[in-house]
């Protein structure tokens, strides 16, 4: 059975890996390469409990499966140090609200925060610690997953003109389908990459800031990824001055030393989403379409890949939708 997977974001590569693991002949079409996609600009937080603040209950179960999937496939990349959620004193009500809407956490005192993250000692009086969560560098994960696929015999091509040659075609092209699927909408996300030797963090930190909540994710070589915004728009123009100022002000609130950091990259990603912010699989004859990951691509892609592999292997009825 020959399968063509279109797209090299997290959705496409996880599908290709699942199909390959079942012994199928897989080809991946990647006309634009890895860089530039929403997956490339992601934070890399594997945080099913934190995301449960606004997600349905099933999200937690599928997200925990996602952490385990990545840990099994790329154990050298996944860092299982949990997630720390903080708020300035004037926003402790936000911390209480967040705690009430999530599970899997413990409440920390100022001393306990300092034990987890010494560089934040004395800056916050209370926090939440989600010990079971994890993170990784998504760019490194995508690159290593592509290497694993190539080592397994997967071919990567530029053109998709020969779809007739394949038994099934899996379309995981993300925001490229926004003009073609009227049920999809674009959700714009913005991020910064900064470098500083003056701040050290061991895990992602979410700051429940009164004006702009943000997250800071540590990466190698003294680099931090800062992300926050969710704008209902498919406009992929460059980051605005206002967004940049809000990012930097919020980062300064987390630790003043971020004010001296080098800005090494800004990025914008358009994340396709359905009305319920949950991904969907649709089938039309030999074509499968998987899309709508919203901000949960790295957590939910493994489960959606597992479902597609099941559908392909069992050749279920036409026009099926999950």
C-alpha positions as CSV (number, residue, x, y, z in Angstrom):
1,X,0.0,0.0,0.0
2,X,1.5,3.4,-1.1
3,X,0.6,6.5,0.9
4,X,1.3,10.1,0.1
5,X,1.3,12.5,3.1
6,X,1.1,16.2,2.2
7,X,2.6,18.6,4.7
8,X,5.6,18.6,7.0
9,X,4.2,20.3,10.0
10,X,3.6,18.3,13.2
11,X,0.4,16.8,11.7
12,X,2.0,15.5,8.6
13,X,5.2,14.1,10.1
14,X,3.4,12.3,13.0
15,X,1.0,10.7,10.5
16,X,3.9,9.6,8.3
17,X,5.7,8.1,11.3
18,X,2.6,6.2,12.4
19,X,2.0,4.8,8.9
20,X,5.7,3.9,8.6
21,X,5.5,2.1,11.9
22,X,2.8,-0.2,10.4
23,X,5.1,-1.1,7.5
24,X,3.5,1.0,4.9
25,X,5.2,2.6,1.9
26,X,5.1,6.3,2.7
27,X,6.1,9.4,0.7
28,X,5.9,12.9,2.1
29,X,5.4,16.0,0.0
30,X,7.1,19.1,1.4
31,X,7.2,21.8,-1.3
32,X,8.0,24.6,1.2
33,X,10.2,22.8,3.8
34,X,9.9,22.9,7.6
35,X,10.5,26.5,8.3
36,X,7.7,29.0,8.3
37,X,4.8,26.9,9.4
38,X,2.8,27.3,12.6
39,X,4.5,24.1,13.9
40,X,7.9,25.8,13.4
41,X,6.9,28.8,15.5
42,X,5.3,26.8,18.3
43,X,6.4,26.9,21.9
44,X,6.8,23.2,22.4
45,X,4.9,22.9,25.6
46,X,3.4,19.5,26.3
47,X,0.9,20.8,28.8
48,X,-2.4,18.9,28.8
49,X,-3.4,20.0,32.3
50,X,-2.6,23.7,31.7
51,X,-4.4,23.7,28.4
52,X,-7.4,22.0,30.1
53,X,-8.2,25.5,31.4
54,X,-10.2,26.0,28.2
55,X,-10.3,22.6,26.6
56,X,-12.8,19.7,26.9
57,X,-12.2,16.9,29.4
58,X,-11.0,14.4,26.7
59,X,-8.1,16.8,25.9
60,X,-6.3,15.7,29.1
61,X,-6.4,12.0,28.2
62,X,-5.3,12.6,24.6
63,X,-2.6,15.1,25.7
64,X,-1.1,12.7,28.2
65,X,-1.0,10.1,25.3
66,X,0.8,12.8,23.3
67,X,3.5,13.3,25.9
68,X,4.1,9.5,26.1
69,X,4.2,9.3,22.2
70,X,6.9,12.0,22.0
71,X,8.8,10.5,24.9
72,X,8.8,7.1,23.1
73,X,9.8,8.4,19.7
74,X,12.2,11.2,20.7
75,X,13.2,10.4,24.3
76,X,16.4,12.5,24.0
77,X,14.4,15.6,23.3
78,X,11.5,15.6,25.8
79,X,12.2,17.4,29.1
80,X,9.9,16.3,31.9
81,X,10.4,19.1,34.4
82,X,6.7,20.1,34.6
83,X,5.2,23.6,34.2
84,X,5.2,26.5,36.6
85,X,2.3,28.9,36.6
86,X,2.8,32.3,38.3
87,X,1.0,35.6,38.8
88,X,2.1,38.9,40.3
89,X,0.5,39.7,43.7
90,X,-2.2,42.0,42.2
91,X,-3.3,39.1,40.0
92,X,-3.5,36.3,42.5
93,X,-7.2,36.0,41.7
94,X,-6.2,34.9,38.2
95,X,-4.0,32.2,39.8
96,X,-7.0,31.0,41.9
97,X,-9.2,31.0,38.8
98,X,-6.6,29.0,36.9
99,X,-6.3,26.5,39.7
100,X,-10.1,26.0,39.9
101,X,-10.3,25.2,36.2
102,X,-7.4,22.8,36.0
103,X,-6.1,19.6,37.6
104,X,-2.8,17.9,38.1
105,X,-1.2,20.8,40.1
106,X,0.0,21.6,43.5
107,X,0.1,25.1,45.1
108,X,3.6,26.4,45.8
109,X,4.8,28.9,48.4
110,X,7.5,31.6,47.7
111,X,10.1,29.3,49.1
112,X,9.0,26.3,47.0
113,X,9.1,28.5,43.9
114,X,12.6,29.5,44.7
115,X,13.6,25.9,45.1
116,X,12.3,25.0,41.7
117,X,13.6,28.1,39.9
118,X,16.3,29.9,42.0
119,X,16.4,32.9,39.5
120,X,12.8,33.7,40.5
121,X,13.4,33.7,44.2
122,X,11.6,36.4,46.0
123,X,9.7,37.6,43.0
124,X,6.4,35.6,43.4
125,X,4.5,34.6,46.6
126,X,2.4,31.8,45.1
127,X,2.4,29.5,42.1
128,X,1.0,26.3,40.6
129,X,3.3,23.4,39.7
130,X,2.1,20.9,37.1
131,X,4.6,18.1,37.7
132,X,3.5,15.7,35.0
133,X,3.9,18.1,32.1
134,X,6.9,18.4,29.7
135,X,8.4,20.5,26.9
136,X,10.9,20.3,24.0
137,X,12.2,22.4,21.2
138,X,9.7,21.8,18.4
139,X,12.1,22.7,15.6
140,X,14.6,20.1,16.8
141,X,11.7,17.6,17.2
142,X,10.5,18.2,13.6
143,X,14.0,17.9,12.2
144,X,14.8,14.7,14.1
145,X,11.4,13.2,13.2
146,X,12.2,13.9,9.6
147,X,15.6,12.2,10.0
148,X,13.9,9.1,11.5
149,X,11.5,9.0,8.6
150,X,14.3,9.2,6.1
151,X,16.2,6.5,7.9
152,X,13.1,4.3,7.7
153,X,12.9,4.7,4.0
154,X,10.4,7.5,3.6
155,X,10.9,9.6,0.5
156,X,10.5,13.4,0.6
157,X,9.4,15.0,-2.7
158,X,8.5,18.5,-3.8
159,X,5.6,18.0,-6.2
160,X,2.2,16.4,-5.5
161,X,1.1,16.1,-9.1
162,X,1.2,12.3,-9.2
163,X,-1.5,11.6,-6.5
164,X,-3.0,9.0,-8.8
165,X,-0.1,6.7,-8.1
166,X,-1.0,6.4,-4.4
167,X,-3.6,4.2,-2.7
168,X,-4.3,6.9,-0.1
169,X,-3.4,10.6,0.2
170,X,-3.3,12.3,3.6
171,X,-3.7,16.0,3.5
172,X,-2.1,17.7,6.6
173,X,-1.4,21.0,5.0
174,X,-2.7,23.2,7.9
175,X,-3.4,26.8,7.1
176,X,-3.1,26.2,3.3
177,X,-6.6,24.7,3.5
178,X,-8.2,27.8,5.0
179,X,-9.5,29.0,1.5
180,X,-10.8,25.5,0.8
181,X,-12.5,24.5,4.0
182,X,-15.2,27.0,5.0
183,X,-15.4,25.5,8.5
184,X,-11.8,26.4,9.3
185,X,-10.7,29.8,10.7
186,X,-7.3,31.2,11.2
187,X,-5.9,32.0,14.7
188,X,-2.8,34.1,14.6
189,X,0.0,33.4,17.1
190,X,3.1,35.5,17.6
191,X,6.4,34.7,19.3
192,X,9.8,36.0,20.2
193,X,13.1,34.2,20.5
194,X,15.6,35.9,22.8
195,X,19.0,35.1,24.2
196,X,20.4,36.0,27.6
197,X,22.9,34.5,30.1
198,X,21.3,36.4,33.0
199,X,18.2,34.2,33.5
200,X,18.1,30.5,33.9
201,X,14.9,28.4,33.9
202,X,14.5,24.7,34.0
203,X,10.9,24.5,32.8
204,X,8.2,26.5,31.0
205,X,6.8,29.4,33.0
206,X,3.3,30.7,32.4
207,X,2.7,34.2,33.7
208,X,-0.9,35.2,34.3
209,X,-0.3,38.8,33.7
210,X,-3.3,41.2,34.1
211,X,-2.9,42.6,30.5
212,X,-1.2,39.9,28.5
213,X,-0.7,36.4,29.8
214,X,2.5,34.8,28.3
215,X,4.7,31.8,28.5
216,X,8.4,31.6,28.5
217,X,10.0,28.3,27.4
218,X,13.7,27.7,27.9
219,X,15.8,26.2,25.1
220,X,19.4,25.4,24.6
221,X,22.2,28.0,24.3
222,X,20.6,30.5,26.6
223,X,17.6,31.0,24.3
224,X,14.1,31.5,25.5
225,X,10.9,31.4,23.4
226,X,8.2,33.9,24.5
227,X,4.7,33.5,23.2
228,X,1.3,34.7,24.1
229,X,-1.1,36.1,21.6
230,X,-4.2,34.4,20.1
231,X,-5.7,36.7,17.6
232,X,-8.7,35.6,15.5
233,X,-7.2,36.4,12.2
234,X,-5.5,34.7,9.2
235,X,-3.4,37.7,8.5
236,X,0.3,36.6,8.6
237,X,1.8,40.1,8.5
238,X,4.9,40.7,10.7
239,X,4.5,41.3,14.4
240,X,3.2,44.7,15.4
241,X,4.9,47.2,17.6
242,X,2.1,46.9,20.2
243,X,2.6,43.1,20.4
244,X,6.3,43.5,20.8
245,X,5.9,46.0,23.6
246,X,3.4,43.8,25.4
247,X,5.7,40.8,25.1
248,X,8.7,42.6,26.5
249,X,6.7,44.3,29.3
250,X,5.3,41.0,30.4
251,X,8.7,39.3,30.2
252,X,10.2,42.1,32.3
253,X,7.5,41.4,34.9
254,X,8.7,37.8,35.1
255,X,12.3,38.8,35.5
256,X,13.9,42.3,34.9
257,X,17.0,40.7,33.4
258,X,15.0,39.9,30.3
259,X,15.2,43.6,29.5
260,X,18.9,43.1,28.5
261,X,18.3,40.1,26.3
262,X,19.1,40.0,22.6
263,X,16.1,39.6,20.3
264,X,17.2,37.0,17.8
265,X,13.9,36.3,16.0
266,X,10.2,37.2,15.8
267,X,7.7,34.9,14.3
268,X,4.0,34.6,13.3
269,X,2.1,31.4,12.7
270,X,-1.5,31.0,11.5
271,X,-3.1,28.1,13.3
272,X,-6.2,26.6,11.6
273,X,-9.1,25.8,14.0
274,X,-12.7,24.5,13.8
275,X,-15.5,26.0,15.9
276,X,-14.8,23.7,18.9
277,X,-11.0,24.2,18.7
278,X,-10.5,20.4,18.3
279,X,-8.9,18.7,15.3
280,X,-10.9,16.8,12.8
281,X,-10.4,14.0,10.3
282,X,-12.5,13.8,7.1
283,X,-12.4,11.2,4.4
284,X,-13.4,11.5,0.8
285,X,-12.7,8.3,-1.1
286,X,-9.0,7.8,-1.0
287,X,-8.3,11.3,0.5
288,X,-8.0,12.0,4.2
289,X,-7.9,15.5,5.6
290,X,-6.6,16.2,9.1
291,X,-6.7,19.7,10.3
292,X,-7.8,22.2,13.0
293,X,-5.2,21.6,15.6
294,X,-5.6,25.2,16.9
295,X,-2.8,25.7,19.6
296,X,-2.7,22.0,20.4
297,X,-0.8,20.5,17.5
298,X,2.1,18.8,19.3
299,X,-0.2,17.4,22.0
300,X,-3.0,16.0,19.8
301,X,-1.1,15.1,16.5
302,X,0.0,11.7,17.9
303,X,-3.6,10.7,18.6
304,X,-4.9,12.0,15.2
305,X,-2.1,10.1,13.5
306,X,-3.0,6.9,15.3
307,X,-6.7,7.3,14.2
308,X,-5.6,7.9,10.5
309,X,-3.4,4.8,10.6
310,X,-6.4,2.8,11.9
311,X,-8.6,4.1,9.1
312,X,-6.1,3.5,6.4
313,X,-5.3,0.0,7.6
314,X,-9.0,-1.0,7.9
315,X,-10.1,0.9,4.7
316,X,-13.3,2.1,6.4
317,X,-16.3,3.5,4.6
318,X,-16.2,6.7,2.5
319,X,-16.8,10.2,3.7
320,X,-16.2,9.2,7.4
321,X,-15.6,12.0,9.8
322,X,-14.1,11.8,13.3
